[in-house]
Amino acid sequence: MADKDKKKSVDPVTFARQVEAEGRKVTWTSPQETVQATIMVVIMSIIVALFLFLSDQVIAILIGLITGLGA
Protein backbone atom coordinates (compact mmCIF):
# COMPACT_ATOMS: atom_id res chain seq x y z
CA MET A 1 0.00 0.00 0.00
CA ALA A 2 2.86 2.38 0.75
CA ASP A 3 4.25 1.86 -2.77
CA LYS A 4 1.07 3.27 -4.34
CA ASP A 5 1.41 6.52 -2.41
CA LYS A 6 4.92 7.18 -3.71
CA LYS A 7 5.10 9.45 -6.74
CA LYS A 8 6.85 8.14 -9.79
CA SER A 9 10.01 10.16 -10.32
CA VAL A 10 10.89 11.01 -13.90
CA ASP A 11 14.23 12.34 -14.93
CA PRO A 12 14.27 15.69 -16.83
CA VAL A 13 15.25 14.11 -20.18
CA THR A 14 12.33 11.67 -20.10
CA PHE A 15 10.00 14.47 -19.02
CA ALA A 16 11.14 16.68 -21.91
CA ARG A 17 10.58 13.84 -24.39
CA GLN A 18 7.10 13.23 -23.00
CA VAL A 19 6.25 16.92 -23.26
CA GLU A 20 7.47 16.99 -26.85
CA ALA A 21 5.41 13.88 -27.70
CA GLU A 22 2.27 15.42 -26.19
CA GLY A 23 2.93 18.67 -28.06
CA ARG A 24 2.89 16.79 -31.34
CA LYS A 25 -0.57 15.43 -30.55
CA VAL A 26 -2.07 18.91 -30.20
CA THR A 27 -4.10 20.27 -33.10
CA TRP A 28 -2.82 23.81 -33.48
CA THR A 29 -4.91 26.51 -35.13
CA SER A 30 -3.73 28.15 -38.30
CA PRO A 31 -2.60 31.79 -38.24
CA GLN A 32 -5.75 32.72 -40.19
CA GLU A 33 -8.00 31.03 -37.61
CA THR A 34 -6.15 32.79 -34.81
CA VAL A 35 -6.61 36.20 -36.46
CA GLN A 36 -10.32 35.51 -37.08
CA ALA A 37 -10.87 34.44 -33.48
CA THR A 38 -9.02 37.52 -32.22
CA ILE A 39 -11.15 39.82 -34.38
CA MET A 40 -14.33 38.14 -33.10
CA VAL A 41 -13.20 38.60 -29.48
CA VAL A 42 -12.47 42.29 -30.08
CA ILE A 43 -15.84 42.83 -31.78
CA MET A 44 -17.74 41.03 -29.01
CA SER A 45 -15.84 43.01 -26.36
CA ILE A 46 -16.82 46.29 -28.05
CA ILE A 47 -20.47 45.19 -28.27
CA VAL A 48 -20.55 44.22 -24.58
CA ALA A 49 -18.81 47.46 -23.59
CA LEU A 50 -21.36 49.52 -25.54
CA PHE A 51 -24.26 47.59 -24.02
CA LEU A 52 -22.94 48.09 -20.49
CA PHE A 53 -22.26 51.78 -21.13
CA LEU A 54 -25.74 52.40 -22.51
CA SER A 55 -27.35 50.39 -19.70
CA ASP A 56 -25.43 52.41 -17.14
CA GLN A 57 -26.49 55.69 -18.76
CA VAL A 58 -30.17 54.68 -18.85
CA ILE A 59 -30.08 53.56 -15.21
CA ALA A 60 -28.33 56.79 -14.18
CA ILE A 61 -31.00 58.86 -15.96
CA LEU A 62 -33.81 56.87 -14.34
CA ILE A 63 -32.29 57.21 -10.89
CA GLY A 64 -31.81 60.93 -11.49
CA LEU A 65 -35.48 61.30 -12.48
CA ILE A 66 -36.65 59.28 -9.47
CA THR A 67 -34.50 61.10 -6.91
CA GLY A 68 -34.46 64.48 -8.59
CA LEU A 69 -30.69 64.77 -8.08
CA GLY A 70 -29.54 64.77 -11.69
CA ALA A 71 -31.36 67.82 -12.95
C-alpha positions, 0 to 999 in steps of 0.5 A: 500500500505504501508503494502506491502513495509514492510518486513516480520520479521522472528524470528531466530528459524523459519528461522533456521527451514526453512533453514533446510527444504530447505537443505533437498530438495537439491540433494547433490553429492556423494563423488565419484562424487565430486572427479571425478568433481575435477579431471576433473577441475584439468585436464582441468586447466592443459590443458588450462594452457599448451595451454596459455603457448604454445600460449604465447611462439609462439607469443613471438617468432613471435614478436621477429622475426618481431622486431628482438629483440629476437635474 
